[in-house]
Each structure stands twice: as structure tokens, then as C-alpha cells.
């Protein structure tokens, strides 16, 4: 029997018609859990599927349970179409847990029908047993309630649905199928709807927008899922009976189209059937078709670590805290394994073994590589500069594990982005003389001193002059052997290590001559300029390190890491104690009118906060600092959770440049748009060029001798 014959309509109930067809149609764009989860498109996709149901398929509006949670007001959506769409516009409900469960597990099972459609567009995650979890709009971090689709479909196969009802059930899901975040911030509860005894003869068809470990892609221009677009193109003007009879053929066409797009580099997702069976339980795999190419073998599941590997990791990780590059290693492990990094960011645990265990439990990608192996390889690469012995031991573990488990070749991790910093340290002379003791040193591949005041205090004007001279000398110097074509030294950042009293100084405004005519540019337009004050943190080292460590293991993005402080809080005598109370915040944005030395900076240092941004001299910046620095969220407002705190030195420079009217690619354009929000027409918004960034990275404090010691003395 040919595939064409097998996919005919003979297996359909003879009285299958629109009035005996029912549907749950859900589109979730807005999530209470976090604005970063919001995404545009799913509500529109759900409406478009409902438009096919009530249009060409002629399903009555009363048979459709439409659940929508759009980002914007529902009335802004396109409700055009057949008259039934007007009824759905009135009857639709938000996609909350209560509404979804009421529709799917109470209302629809009481209906007398032959065919059930389930269409869902929104976020999707895989649970520990591979079950597909579809979060509701009212999910929250403490308990991420969701529709367990696998459990719901099992329930629908049982006698809890009357025996003669709904012999055909089709689930179409336009959602990602990536592993759920497993750190303590995201609590995906275990959900199972139970069920009765299975009813023979019920047939279920499932088509997912992506394979395991893959994301489902959106057409950004149309704000629509690529899978939904392809599906609706296939359904076209078909009746409900034609759509069901040809569903397997449509699914096969969609899969082929996406595979061809992937091979051309035009997309990455691949729609997947859960089983390779048609409605009549016959195979409809591509190799059944005449002239079809041989099937691609199913991707192997990732190999699990054996006991010897775990014993080795136990010894290697014993007594070690998470290094600063742990999140980068975690993210790269997924890339090296050929799969998608979990959405949400951050590490799944507070220890190296916790992270390795999480990775080992993951599905993995097409390479079959256990994800813990590239994680350890990345750690070894970054540890080489600071702990050669540990790095060598990690590499030995990778080599032995690969050989023992016969693992594929593992490419080396990417090299860290090169960065060269010029440090300028100013100390108050021990004798109380005017001026400062000064040292400058260059940090890149190594650290070398470039100038020192030799125990003689100098004024800030002299410091500026020497800094300009050193920048000119460095700009003319090669980073290595000129004969080998080594590039010239390019200083990215200038870090001023200063006493407390100088934290608000205008270092970023120091003029620097540029070009043949000696045009003067502000230092902060040319370089990332930050101030540091590590010597003032002797009493809060534990808090300082804890906050930085949490920031790093969150990958720099964490809504709890950023705290906006206003005038009332800055004036509080207890602000420092509040800031020190936990591992967050790690960054303070001061939206204040008072001068920063009037309590704010003291509280920041007392609280162990490593990063702070304020406007020099006080005065509330317009717009607010969060609006200047953070990307816009789905609602158009600044999203603190999307602000990459670890990228603030570069971000602040972009804002300074935008305030001066200087473009700079996408980042500069975004900064310019933020700076201009709130400005009068024809004016530049104030505050962007007067920002000060305190940047005290506790992992990056050069251990040089005090400047009061002579050059040949021990510190």
C-alpha cells in the first residue's frame, strides 16, 4: 500500500464534521514571572489558527476555547475574519492555570465530539523526564505552574473522557523544547494529572515546532512563529476533514521545508513528530516516499559520565568555589555540545559539582558529547594563567575521559577577548604634603609598570600630562615583535585607583589631544574610564567578594543585582547595612540630587557593593540611570534583568559618546536612543556625559607594593 493510499480519509469517523470538532487554542506572550520572558507573536499565532478553524474549517465559535495573554491589550490584535471571530473576541480568556485546566480537563471532555485540536504557542521547556512543560501566563518564580502536555495527553487517552468521544486528538505546539532552567530561582513543579484506564482506538497526533534541545524561531518582522506560518500555509483553505486527513502529509512537507532551510543556513529549528505513525498507525517516514533520500539517523543522546569521571571531578573540585568564568564555561558547554543554552541565564547551582551534575543530566546535542566535558575543558583554559597545576589536572581529566568513553573530538574554547588596561594609582602622601604619589602600569597579557612619581607628590594637572604622554607612547608601540607583524598596543580601559575623596573627580573629562591639529577630546569618549577604591574595603571584603561572585555566576544579568537608590534612601543612615545584608545587590544606580559624598558612596563601600553609577556632583540625571543603561523590555520600559552589569564600562562609554552626539554601531545607537528619551526637542539629554562608574572587581586587584615604599624596598 502506498503512502498516498494510507493517508486517505478512510480511517476518519464517517460523521466527522465541523460541529463535532472542538479545540483548545492558546497563545501566551506575557508572563508574570519576569518581563524578560515576554515575547511577541504567540497571541497572533493563536488568533490565526482560530481564524482557520472558524473560517475554512467552519468550526463553530462555541466549540473553540480561545486563551490569549498578549503583551498589549487584546483589542489591539487583529480580530478580522469570519463572523465567529467576533464571538471569540468576546469569549476569549487569559491563559492562566485556572482557565487552561478548566477548558482542557473539565469543559472540553464534557463535549460530544470526534476531533480535538490543541494548539499552543508560547514558551516551552523540557522537564527531567523529557516532558514538555508549557508555562501559564500567571507562572511565578517560586512555583512555575505549567501545562504538562505529555501528562494531559495521557489523561485524554483514558476513560475519564467518555469512551465514544474524541477518537482523534491532534496537538500542534509552536514552542521551544529546551531544557528548563534548573537553578534555585526557577522552580518548575512536578505536575501529573493522573488518569483512568486507557481507551483502545484513540489516536493522537503530535507535531512540535522544534526537536529536543532546540528553540522555535519567530519571524521578527511579522511577529509570528515560523512553524505556525508554515502550518497555516499547508492548511490553507482546507475543510476540517481535509485538514485532518492530510495532516501527516502536511507535517512531512513542513519538516522537509525546514530541513532544506537549515541546510541552506536560513534557520536552525526542525519540526519533529513524536512518533513516526499516521492516524491509522502506519509509518509515514520520509523513506516511504518514492525517490526520497535516505533518512538521517536520529541524533544520539549524550553519553553520561562514568564512575571514574565522577571520582576524578570530586577530587578536582574539592574545596574550590565557582571561578569567575564558570558561567561562560557553562554556556560554552552547550554550544560545544551542539545544543541550545537554557533560557534564563545563570548557573544551576552554587558549586562546581552541582553544575557538572546538571550538565550530565541534560539531553545534549547531536555530537553525543557529555556536556560536563566541554565545561571542564573551558575551566582548564581559563585557569592556565592563574593556576597552572589545576589547569593541567583538568586537561588530564578531559583527555582520559574522552579516551575511556570514546568521545568525539572536542574543539578548544574560544580565546578570551583581549583587553588592555592602563592603571593609574593615586595615594595621599603619608606626610600630608600637597599632591599625590602616582604609579601607572599596563595590564594585558602581563603587568608592567610604565611610570612612577618616585616618592615625589605631584598635582592632578601633572598626572593628566603624564597620562597623555604615556598614552601617546603606548599608541606608537607594538604589542610584540614588529617583524612578526604584531599589532600596536590598543588601550581599552583606564582605571583610576584613588582615595575616597577623589571618587567623584572628573577624570573622564580630562582633555586628550587627538589628530594632527591636536583637537582635544574627553578621555571618557576615547576609553572606558572607571574609578576604583579597593583600599576602603578592608572591613567588608566578605560582602564585596560574595556580591561579585553572585554577579559572575549569574552571567552579569540578574534583576536582583541592580538597585536604584533615590534621595530618601541615600539619606538613610542604615543604607550601608541594608546593602550589605545579602549577596545582592552588586550594582547601585544612584538617582539622586545630593552630591555622592553626602552619604551615598560611604553606604556603597560599607555595603560591599562592587559597582555603582552616579551623576558627578549630584543632580538627578534625566532620564533615570536605569533608562540610560538598561535595554528596553517588552513593555518599552527599561529592564533591570537585561542589564549586563559586567559590560557596564563599555556601556557607560557608549552613553558618554551618545550624549556628545557620537554614533557607534548598534550599541551606540541604543545608547543614543536612551540618552535622548526625556530631552527637549533639539537638545541632548543631560547627565549622560557626567556619569561616574565605580568598578571594583575583587578578582582583579594588582598586588603591587604601596607607593610610600621606595622602589627597592619590600612592601
C-alpha positions as CSV (number, residue, x, y, z in Angstrom):
1,X,0.0,0.0,0.0
2,X,1.4,3.4,-0.9
3,X,1.8,6.3,1.5
4,X,-0.8,8.2,-0.5
5,X,-3.4,5.5,0.0
6,X,-2.6,5.2,3.6
7,X,-3.1,8.9,4.3
8,X,-6.6,8.9,2.8
9,X,-9.7,9.7,4.9
10,X,-10.9,6.2,5.3
11,X,-9.8,6.0,8.9
12,X,-11.8,9.1,9.8
13,X,-15.2,8.8,11.6
14,X,-17.9,8.9,8.9
15,X,-19.7,11.7,10.7
16,X,-16.6,13.9,11.3
17,X,-17.7,17.4,10.6
18,X,-17.2,20.9,12.0
19,X,-19.9,20.8,14.6
20,X,-18.2,17.7,16.1
21,X,-14.8,19.3,16.1
22,X,-13.5,21.1,19.3
23,X,-10.3,23.0,20.1
24,X,-8.2,24.5,22.8
25,X,-6.2,27.4,21.2
26,X,-3.7,29.2,23.4
27,X,-1.2,32.0,22.8
28,X,1.0,33.3,25.7
29,X,3.1,36.4,25.2
30,X,3.1,37.9,28.6
31,X,4.5,36.1,31.7
32,X,4.1,37.4,35.3
33,X,7.3,35.5,36.3
34,X,9.6,38.1,34.6
35,X,9.3,40.7,31.9
36,X,12.3,39.1,30.2
37,X,10.1,36.1,29.4
38,X,7.7,38.2,27.4
39,X,7.7,37.6,23.6
40,X,5.6,38.9,20.8
41,X,3.9,36.6,18.3
42,X,2.2,33.7,20.1
43,X,-1.1,35.5,20.6
44,X,-1.2,36.4,17.0
45,X,-0.3,32.9,16.0
46,X,-3.2,31.6,18.1
47,X,-5.6,34.0,16.5
48,X,-4.5,33.0,13.1
49,X,-5.1,29.3,13.9
50,X,-8.5,30.2,15.3
51,X,-9.3,32.1,12.1
52,X,-8.6,28.9,10.1
53,X,-10.7,26.8,12.4
54,X,-13.7,29.2,12.3
55,X,-13.2,30.1,8.6
56,X,-12.3,27.4,6.1
57,X,-12.7,24.6,8.7
58,X,-16.2,26.1,9.7
59,X,-15.9,25.1,13.4
60,X,-18.5,26.9,15.4
61,X,-17.1,29.6,17.8
62,X,-18.8,27.8,20.7
63,X,-16.6,24.8,20.1
64,X,-13.3,26.8,20.5
65,X,-11.8,27.6,23.8
66,X,-9.5,30.6,23.0
67,X,-7.0,31.6,25.7
68,X,-4.8,34.6,25.0
69,X,-2.3,36.6,27.1
70,X,-0.9,39.2,24.7
71,X,1.7,41.8,25.7
72,X,-0.6,44.6,24.5
73,X,-4.3,45.0,25.1
74,X,-6.3,42.2,23.3
75,X,-8.2,44.9,21.3
76,X,-5.0,45.8,19.6
77,X,-4.8,42.3,17.9
78,X,-6.2,41.5,14.5
79,X,-9.7,40.1,15.1
80,X,-10.7,40.2,11.4
81,X,-12.1,37.1,9.7
82,X,-15.3,35.2,9.7
83,X,-18.2,36.3,12.0
84,X,-17.2,33.7,14.5
85,X,-14.1,35.7,15.3
86,X,-16.3,38.4,16.8
87,X,-17.8,35.8,19.2
88,X,-14.3,34.7,20.2
89,X,-13.2,38.2,20.8
90,X,-15.9,38.4,23.5
91,X,-15.5,34.9,24.8
92,X,-11.7,34.6,25.0
93,X,-9.9,34.3,28.4
94,X,-6.4,34.8,29.7
95,X,-4.1,31.7,29.5
96,X,-3.9,31.3,33.3
97,X,-3.6,28.0,35.1
98,X,-7.2,28.0,36.2
99,X,-8.6,28.8,32.7
100,X,-6.4,26.3,30.8
101,X,-7.2,23.5,33.2
102,X,-10.9,24.4,33.2
103,X,-11.0,24.3,29.4
104,X,-8.9,21.3,28.8
105,X,-9.7,19.0,31.7
106,X,-13.3,20.0,32.6
107,X,-15.2,21.7,29.8
108,X,-14.0,20.0,26.6
109,X,-14.2,16.4,28.0
110,X,-17.9,17.0,28.6
111,X,-18.4,17.9,24.9
112,X,-19.6,15.2,22.4
113,X,-17.1,15.3,19.6
114,X,-14.9,13.3,17.3
115,X,-11.8,15.5,16.9
116,X,-9.9,17.6,19.5
117,X,-7.3,20.2,18.4
118,X,-4.8,21.5,20.8
119,X,-2.8,24.5,19.5
120,X,-0.3,26.2,21.9
121,X,2.1,29.0,21.1
122,X,4.5,30.4,23.7
123,X,7.4,29.3,25.8
124,X,8.2,25.6,26.1
125,X,10.7,23.7,28.3
126,X,11.7,20.0,28.7
127,X,11.5,18.6,32.2
128,X,13.8,16.0,33.7
129,X,11.9,13.1,32.1
130,X,11.6,14.8,28.7
131,X,8.1,16.0,29.3
132,X,7.0,19.2,27.6
133,X,6.1,22.0,30.0
134,X,4.2,25.0,28.8
135,X,4.2,27.8,31.4
136,X,1.0,29.7,32.1
137,X,0.8,33.5,32.0
138,X,0.5,33.6,35.8
139,X,3.5,31.5,36.5
140,X,5.8,33.0,39.1
141,X,9.4,32.1,40.2
142,X,8.5,30.3,43.4
143,X,6.3,27.9,41.6
144,X,6.4,27.9,37.8
145,X,3.0,26.4,37.1
146,X,2.6,25.0,33.6
147,X,0.7,22.6,31.4
148,X,2.4,19.3,31.3
149,X,1.4,18.4,27.8
150,X,2.5,14.8,27.9
151,X,0.5,14.1,31.1
152,X,-2.5,15.9,29.7
153,X,-2.5,13.8,26.5
154,X,-2.1,10.7,28.6
155,X,-5.2,11.8,30.5
156,X,-7.1,12.3,27.3
157,X,-6.5,8.7,26.2
158,X,-8.2,7.3,29.4
159,X,-11.8,6.6,30.3
160,X,-12.0,9.9,32.1
161,X,-13.2,11.1,28.7
162,X,-16.3,9.1,27.6
163,X,-15.5,6.1,25.5
164,X,-17.1,7.1,22.3
165,X,-15.8,10.7,22.3
166,X,-12.8,12.2,20.6
167,X,-11.2,9.2,18.9
168,X,-8.9,11.7,17.2
169,X,-6.7,14.2,19.0
170,X,-4.1,16.4,17.4
171,X,-1.6,18.6,19.4
172,X,0.3,21.3,17.5
173,X,2.9,23.2,19.5
174,X,4.8,26.3,18.4
175,X,7.2,26.4,21.3
176,X,10.9,25.8,22.2
177,X,11.9,22.4,23.6
178,X,15.0,23.4,25.5
179,X,15.9,22.1,28.9
180,X,14.3,24.0,31.8
181,X,16.5,26.2,33.9
182,X,17.5,24.2,37.0
183,X,18.9,26.8,39.4
184,X,17.1,27.7,42.6
185,X,15.4,30.8,41.0
186,X,13.2,28.7,38.7
187,X,11.0,26.1,40.4
188,X,9.2,24.0,37.8
189,X,6.9,22.0,40.0
190,X,6.2,18.3,39.2
191,X,2.7,18.1,37.6
192,X,0.7,15.0,36.7
193,X,-3.0,14.9,36.0
194,X,-3.3,11.1,36.7
195,X,-6.0,9.4,34.7
196,X,-8.1,6.3,34.4
197,X,-7.8,3.2,32.2
198,X,-6.6,3.7,28.6
199,X,-9.3,3.5,25.9
200,X,-8.3,1.4,22.9
201,X,-8.7,3.1,19.5
202,X,-7.9,6.7,20.5
203,X,-5.4,8.1,18.2
204,X,-3.1,11.1,18.9
205,X,-1.0,13.1,16.5
206,X,1.7,15.5,17.8
207,X,3.8,17.9,15.9
208,X,6.3,20.1,17.6
209,X,7.9,23.2,16.1
210,X,11.4,22.0,17.1
211,X,13.4,19.0,18.1
212,X,14.6,18.3,21.6
213,X,17.2,20.9,22.7
214,X,16.2,23.4,20.0
215,X,14.4,26.8,20.1
216,X,11.4,27.7,17.9
217,X,12.1,30.7,15.8
218,X,10.0,33.8,15.2
219,X,9.7,35.9,12.1
220,X,10.6,39.2,13.8
221,X,9.1,41.4,11.1
222,X,5.7,39.6,11.2
223,X,5.8,38.8,14.9
224,X,4.8,35.3,14.0
225,X,6.2,31.8,14.6
226,X,7.9,30.3,11.6
227,X,6.3,27.0,12.4
228,X,2.8,28.4,12.6
229,X,3.2,30.2,9.3
230,X,4.3,27.0,7.6
231,X,1.4,25.1,9.2
232,X,-1.2,27.6,8.2
233,X,0.2,27.7,4.6
234,X,-0.3,23.9,4.5
235,X,-3.9,24.1,5.9
236,X,-4.8,26.9,3.5
237,X,-8.5,26.7,2.6
238,X,-8.9,23.1,3.6
239,X,-12.0,21.9,5.4
240,X,-11.7,20.3,8.8
241,X,-12.0,16.8,7.2
242,X,-9.4,17.6,4.5
243,X,-7.0,19.2,7.1
244,X,-7.2,16.1,9.4
245,X,-6.8,13.6,6.5
246,X,-3.8,15.4,5.1
247,X,-2.2,16.3,8.5
248,X,0.6,13.7,8.2
249,X,1.4,14.8,4.6
250,X,1.4,18.4,5.8
251,X,3.7,17.6,8.7
252,X,6.1,15.8,6.3
253,X,6.2,18.8,3.9
254,X,6.8,21.2,6.8
255,X,9.7,19.1,8.1
256,X,11.3,18.9,4.7
257,X,11.0,22.6,4.2
258,X,12.6,23.4,7.5
259,X,15.4,20.8,6.8
260,X,16.2,22.4,3.5
261,X,16.2,25.9,5.2
262,X,18.6,24.5,7.8
263,X,20.9,23.1,5.2
264,X,20.9,26.5,3.4
265,X,21.7,28.2,6.7
266,X,18.4,30.0,6.8
267,X,17.1,28.5,10.0
268,X,18.0,26.1,12.8
269,X,14.8,24.5,14.1
270,X,13.5,21.2,12.8
271,X,9.8,20.3,13.4
272,X,9.5,16.8,14.9
273,X,6.8,14.2,15.1
274,X,6.8,12.5,18.5
275,X,6.1,9.1,16.8
276,X,6.5,8.1,13.2
277,X,2.9,7.0,12.8
278,X,-0.1,8.3,10.8
279,X,-3.6,8.4,12.2
280,X,-4.1,4.8,11.1
281,X,-0.9,3.7,13.0
282,X,1.1,3.2,9.7
283,X,4.6,4.7,9.2
284,X,4.8,7.9,7.3
285,X,8.6,8.4,7.5
286,X,10.2,10.1,4.5
287,X,11.9,6.9,3.3
288,X,8.4,5.6,2.4
289,X,8.2,8.1,-0.4
290,X,9.5,7.2,-3.9
291,X,12.9,8.7,-4.6
292,X,13.3,10.0,-1.1
293,X,16.7,10.5,0.3
294,X,17.9,8.0,2.9
295,X,16.7,9.1,6.4
296,X,19.1,11.0,8.6
297,X,19.8,8.9,11.7
298,X,18.3,10.2,15.0
299,X,20.8,12.2,17.0
300,X,22.4,10.2,19.7
301,X,21.7,11.1,23.3
302,X,24.7,12.5,25.1
303,X,26.8,9.9,26.8
304,X,26.7,10.0,30.6
305,X,29.9,10.3,32.7
306,X,31.1,7.1,34.3
307,X,32.1,6.5,37.9
308,X,35.8,7.1,37.1
309,X,34.9,10.5,35.7
310,X,32.9,11.5,38.7
311,X,35.7,10.3,41.1
312,X,38.1,12.5,39.2
313,X,35.8,15.5,39.3
314,X,35.2,15.0,43.0
315,X,39.0,15.3,43.6
316,X,39.5,18.2,41.2
317,X,36.6,20.3,42.5
318,X,37.1,19.6,46.2
319,X,37.4,22.8,48.2
320,X,37.1,25.1,45.1
321,X,34.5,27.8,44.8
322,X,33.0,28.7,41.4
323,X,35.6,30.6,39.4
324,X,34.7,33.9,37.7
325,X,34.4,32.3,34.3
326,X,32.1,29.5,35.4
327,X,29.0,30.8,33.7
328,X,31.0,31.3,30.4
329,X,32.1,27.7,30.7
330,X,28.6,26.6,31.3
331,X,27.2,28.5,28.3
332,X,30.0,27.2,26.0
333,X,29.4,23.6,27.0
334,X,26.0,23.8,25.3
335,X,27.5,25.4,22.2
336,X,30.3,22.8,22.0
337,X,27.7,20.0,22.5
338,X,25.6,21.3,19.6
339,X,22.5,22.3,21.6
340,X,20.9,25.5,22.9
341,X,21.8,27.2,26.2
342,X,18.9,27.2,28.6
343,X,16.8,30.4,28.6
344,X,17.1,32.5,31.7
345,X,20.8,32.7,32.3
346,X,22.7,31.9,35.5
347,X,24.2,28.7,36.8
348,X,22.1,25.9,38.2
349,X,23.9,25.6,41.5
350,X,26.5,27.1,43.8
351,X,29.2,24.6,43.4
352,X,31.3,23.1,40.6
353,X,29.9,19.6,41.2
354,X,26.3,20.9,41.1
355,X,26.9,22.5,37.7
356,X,28.6,19.3,36.4
357,X,25.7,17.2,37.6
358,X,23.2,19.5,35.9
359,X,25.1,19.3,32.7
360,X,25.4,15.5,32.8
361,X,21.6,15.2,33.2
362,X,20.9,17.2,30.1
363,X,19.8,15.8,26.8
364,X,22.9,17.1,24.9
365,X,23.1,17.7,21.2
366,X,23.9,15.8,18.0
367,X,27.5,15.2,18.9
368,X,26.8,12.8,21.8
369,X,29.3,14.7,23.9
370,X,28.6,14.8,27.7
371,X,28.1,18.4,28.4
372,X,30.3,18.3,31.5
373,X,33.4,17.6,29.4
374,X,33.4,20.9,27.5
375,X,32.6,22.6,30.7
376,X,35.8,21.2,32.3
377,X,37.8,22.0,29.2
378,X,36.8,25.6,29.4
379,X,37.7,25.9,33.0
380,X,41.1,24.4,32.2
381,X,41.7,27.0,29.5
382,X,40.8,30.0,31.8
383,X,42.7,28.6,34.8
384,X,46.0,28.3,33.0
385,X,47.0,31.9,33.6
386,X,46.4,31.8,37.4
387,X,46.7,28.1,38.5
388,X,48.8,26.0,36.1
389,X,48.8,22.9,38.2
390,X,45.0,22.8,38.4
391,X,44.6,23.6,34.7
392,X,46.9,20.7,33.8
393,X,45.0,18.3,36.0
394,X,41.7,19.4,34.4
395,X,43.1,18.8,30.9
396,X,44.3,15.4,32.0
397,X,40.8,14.6,33.2
398,X,39.3,15.7,29.8
399,X,41.8,13.6,27.8
400,X,41.3,10.5,30.0
401,X,37.5,10.8,29.9
402,X,37.4,11.3,26.2
403,X,39.6,8.2,25.6
404,X,37.8,6.0,28.0
405,X,34.3,6.9,26.8
406,X,35.3,7.1,23.1
407,X,34.0,10.6,22.8
408,X,34.2,12.7,19.6
409,X,36.8,15.4,19.0
410,X,36.4,18.5,21.2
411,X,37.4,21.8,19.8
412,X,39.3,24.3,22.1
413,X,37.3,27.0,23.7
414,X,37.4,30.5,22.2
415,X,40.2,32.7,23.4
416,X,39.1,35.4,25.9
417,X,38.5,38.8,24.3
418,X,41.8,40.7,24.5
419,X,41.8,43.7,26.8
420,X,44.5,46.1,27.7
421,X,44.1,48.4,30.7
422,X,46.2,51.3,31.9
423,X,46.0,51.7,35.7
424,X,46.6,55.0,37.4
425,X,47.1,54.8,41.2
426,X,47.0,57.9,43.3
427,X,47.9,57.8,47.0
428,X,47.8,60.5,49.6
429,X,51.4,61.2,50.8
430,X,52.0,59.8,54.3
431,X,53.4,63.2,55.4
432,X,50.3,65.1,54.4
433,X,52.1,67.0,51.6
434,X,50.1,68.5,48.7
435,X,49.5,66.4,45.7
436,X,49.6,62.6,45.2
437,X,52.0,59.7,44.9
438,X,51.4,58.2,41.5
439,X,52.1,55.0,39.7
440,X,51.0,53.8,36.2
441,X,51.1,50.3,35.0
442,X,49.9,48.4,31.9
443,X,47.9,45.2,32.1
444,X,47.3,42.9,29.2
445,X,48.9,39.5,28.8
446,X,51.1,40.5,31.8
447,X,51.6,43.5,34.1
448,X,54.4,46.1,33.7
449,X,55.0,49.4,35.3
450,X,55.3,52.3,32.9
451,X,55.8,55.3,35.1
452,X,56.1,56.3,38.8
453,X,56.4,59.7,40.6
454,X,59.4,58.2,42.6
455,X,58.1,59.2,46.0
456,X,57.5,62.8,44.9
457,X,54.0,64.1,45.3
458,X,52.5,65.7,42.1
459,X,49.3,67.5,41.3
460,X,46.4,66.3,39.2
461,X,47.5,68.5,36.3
462,X,50.8,66.8,36.2
463,X,49.1,63.4,36.5
464,X,47.0,64.3,33.5
465,X,50.0,65.4,31.5
466,X,51.9,62.3,32.2
467,X,48.9,60.1,31.4
468,X,48.6,61.8,28.0
469,X,52.3,61.3,27.3
470,X,52.1,57.6,28.3
471,X,49.0,57.0,26.0
472,X,50.9,58.6,23.1
473,X,54.0,56.3,23.8
474,X,51.8,53.2,24.1
475,X,49.9,54.1,20.9
476,X,53.2,54.1,19.0
477,X,54.4,50.8,20.5
478,X,54.0,47.3,19.2
479,X,52.4,44.6,21.4
480,X,55.2,42.2,20.4
481,X,57.8,41.6,17.7
482,X,57.4,44.2,14.9
483,X,59.0,41.7,12.5
484,X,56.2,39.3,13.3
485,X,53.5,41.8,12.3
486,X,52.3,42.2,15.9
487,X,49.6,44.9,16.3
488,X,50.1,48.2,18.1
489,X,49.1,48.5,21.7
490,X,45.4,49.4,22.0
491,X,44.4,50.6,25.5
492,X,40.7,49.7,26.1
493,X,40.2,50.9,29.6
494,X,41.8,53.4,32.1
495,X,41.3,52.5,35.7
496,X,41.9,55.2,38.4
497,X,42.7,53.7,41.8
498,X,42.0,56.6,44.1
499,X,41.4,57.6,47.7
500,X,37.8,58.0,48.8
501,X,37.9,61.8,48.4
502,X,38.7,61.5,44.6
503,X,35.9,59.1,43.6
504,X,33.8,62.0,42.2
505,X,36.7,63.6,40.3
506,X,36.2,64.4,36.6
507,X,38.9,62.0,35.2
508,X,36.7,61.1,32.3
509,X,36.5,64.8,31.3
510,X,40.3,65.2,31.1
511,X,41.2,66.6,27.6
512,X,43.4,64.4,25.4
513,X,44.9,65.8,22.1
514,X,44.0,63.8,19.0
515,X,45.0,64.1,15.4
516,X,47.5,66.4,13.6
517,X,45.7,69.6,14.8
518,X,45.7,68.4,18.4
519,X,41.9,68.6,18.8
520,X,41.1,67.8,22.4
521,X,38.7,65.0,23.2
522,X,37.4,64.0,26.6
523,X,39.2,60.9,28.0
524,X,35.8,59.2,28.6
525,X,34.9,59.4,24.9
526,X,38.0,57.6,23.9
527,X,38.4,55.0,26.6
528,X,36.4,53.1,29.2
529,X,37.1,55.2,32.3
530,X,36.4,53.8,35.8
531,X,37.3,54.7,39.3
532,X,38.3,52.2,42.0
533,X,38.8,52.3,45.7
534,X,39.7,48.8,46.9
535,X,41.7,50.1,49.9
536,X,38.5,51.3,51.5
537,X,37.0,47.8,51.6
538,X,39.1,46.2,54.4
539,X,36.0,45.9,56.7
540,X,33.7,44.5,54.0
541,X,35.8,42.1,52.0
542,X,33.5,39.1,52.6
543,X,30.4,41.1,51.3
544,X,32.4,42.5,48.4
545,X,33.6,39.1,47.2
546,X,30.2,37.5,47.7
547,X,28.3,40.1,45.7
548,X,30.8,39.9,42.8
549,X,30.8,36.1,42.9
550,X,27.0,36.0,42.6
551,X,27.1,38.5,39.8
552,X,29.5,36.4,37.8
553,X,27.7,33.1,38.3
554,X,24.5,34.9,37.0
555,X,26.4,35.8,33.9
556,X,26.2,39.6,34.7
557,X,22.4,39.7,34.2
558,X,20.2,39.4,37.3
559,X,17.3,41.8,38.2
560,X,18.2,41.4,41.9
561,X,21.8,42.5,41.2
562,X,20.7,46.1,40.3
563,X,19.3,48.5,42.9
564,X,18.2,52.0,42.1
565,X,18.7,54.4,45.1
566,X,16.8,57.6,45.4
567,X,17.2,60.6,47.6
568,X,15.3,59.2,50.6
569,X,17.3,56.0,50.6
570,X,20.6,57.8,50.1
571,X,19.9,60.0,53.1
572,X,19.2,57.0,55.3
573,X,21.8,56.2,58.0
574,X,21.1,52.5,57.5
575,X,21.5,52.2,53.7
576,X,25.0,50.6,54.0
577,X,23.7,47.9,56.4
578,X,20.8,47.2,54.0
579,X,23.1,46.9,51.0
580,X,25.4,44.5,53.0
581,X,22.6,42.3,54.1
582,X,22.8,39.7,51.3
583,X,24.7,38.8,48.1
584,X,22.5,41.2,46.1
585,X,22.7,44.0,45.0
586,X,26.1,44.1,43.3
587,X,25.3,47.3,41.5
588,X,23.8,50.6,42.7
589,X,22.4,53.2,40.3
590,X,22.1,56.5,42.2
591,X,19.1,58.5,41.0
592,X,19.8,61.3,43.5
593,X,20.1,65.1,43.7
594,X,22.6,65.2,46.6
595,X,26.3,65.1,46.0
596,X,27.6,61.5,46.1
597,X,29.9,62.1,49.1
598,X,26.8,63.1,51.2
599,X,26.3,59.5,52.3
600,X,25.8,57.6,49.1
601,X,29.4,56.5,48.5
602,X,30.0,55.7,52.1
603,X,27.0,53.4,52.1
604,X,28.1,51.7,48.8
605,X,31.5,50.9,50.3
606,X,30.1,49.9,53.7
607,X,27.7,47.6,51.9
608,X,30.4,45.9,49.9
609,X,28.8,46.8,46.6
610,X,31.5,46.5,43.9
611,X,29.7,48.6,41.2
612,X,28.0,51.9,41.4
613,X,27.0,54.6,38.9
614,X,26.1,58.2,39.7
615,X,26.0,61.7,38.2
616,X,29.0,63.7,39.1
617,X,28.3,66.4,41.7
618,X,24.7,65.2,42.2
619,X,21.6,66.3,40.4
620,X,19.1,63.7,39.2
621,X,20.0,62.6,35.7
622,X,17.3,62.8,33.1
623,X,16.3,60.2,32.1
624,X,16.9,58.0,35.1
625,X,20.1,55.9,35.1
626,X,18.2,52.6,34.5
627,X,16.6,54.2,31.4
628,X,20.1,55.3,30.2
629,X,21.8,51.9,30.8
630,X,19.3,49.1,30.6
631,X,17.8,47.7,27.3
632,X,14.1,48.2,26.9
633,X,11.9,45.4,28.0
634,X,8.9,44.1,26.1
635,X,6.7,46.8,27.6
636,X,9.0,49.5,26.3
637,X,10.4,50.4,29.8
638,X,14.0,49.6,31.0
639,X,14.5,46.1,32.0
640,X,16.9,45.7,35.0
641,X,17.1,42.0,34.4
642,X,18.5,42.5,30.9
643,X,21.2,45.0,32.0
644,X,24.6,43.3,31.7
645,X,26.4,44.7,34.7
646,X,29.7,43.1,33.7
647,X,29.6,45.1,30.5
648,X,29.0,48.5,32.2
649,X,32.4,50.0,31.5
650,X,31.7,49.7,27.7
651,X,28.1,50.7,28.2
652,X,29.0,53.9,30.1
653,X,31.4,54.9,27.3
654,X,28.6,54.4,24.7
655,X,26.3,56.6,26.8
656,X,29.0,59.3,27.1
657,X,29.6,59.2,23.4
658,X,25.9,59.3,22.6
659,X,25.5,62.3,24.9
660,X,28.2,64.0,22.9
661,X,26.4,63.2,19.7
662,X,28.8,60.5,18.6
663,X,27.4,57.3,17.0
664,X,28.9,53.9,17.5
665,X,27.1,51.0,15.8
666,X,24.2,49.2,17.3
667,X,25.3,49.8,20.9
668,X,25.9,53.5,20.3
669,X,22.5,53.8,18.6
670,X,20.8,52.1,21.5
671,X,22.6,54.3,24.0
672,X,21.8,57.4,21.9
673,X,18.1,56.5,21.9
674,X,18.2,56.1,25.7
675,X,20.0,59.4,26.2
676,X,17.5,61.3,24.1
677,X,14.5,59.9,25.9
678,X,13.3,62.8,28.0
679,X,15.3,65.5,26.2
680,X,13.6,68.6,24.8
681,X,13.4,68.7,21.0
682,X,16.7,69.8,19.5
683,X,18.6,69.3,22.8
684,X,20.8,66.5,24.1
685,X,19.5,64.9,27.3
686,X,21.6,66.0,30.3
687,X,23.6,63.6,32.5
688,X,25.0,61.1,30.0
689,X,28.3,62.9,29.8
690,X,28.7,63.3,33.6
691,X,28.3,59.7,34.7
692,X,30.9,58.2,37.1
693,X,31.4,54.4,37.3
694,X,32.9,52.8,40.4
695,X,34.2,49.5,39.2
696,X,35.9,47.4,41.9
697,X,36.4,43.9,40.6
698,X,37.8,42.0,43.7
699,X,39.3,39.3,41.4
700,X,41.4,41.9,39.6
701,X,43.3,43.9,42.2
702,X,47.0,44.0,41.3
703,X,49.1,43.2,44.3
704,X,51.7,45.9,43.9
705,X,53.8,47.5,46.7
706,X,52.4,50.6,48.4
707,X,53.6,53.8,46.8
708,X,55.0,55.1,50.1
709,X,57.7,52.3,49.9
710,X,60.8,53.1,47.9
711,X,61.2,51.1,44.6
712,X,63.8,48.8,46.1
713,X,62.0,48.2,49.4
714,X,59.8,45.3,50.4
715,X,56.1,46.2,50.9
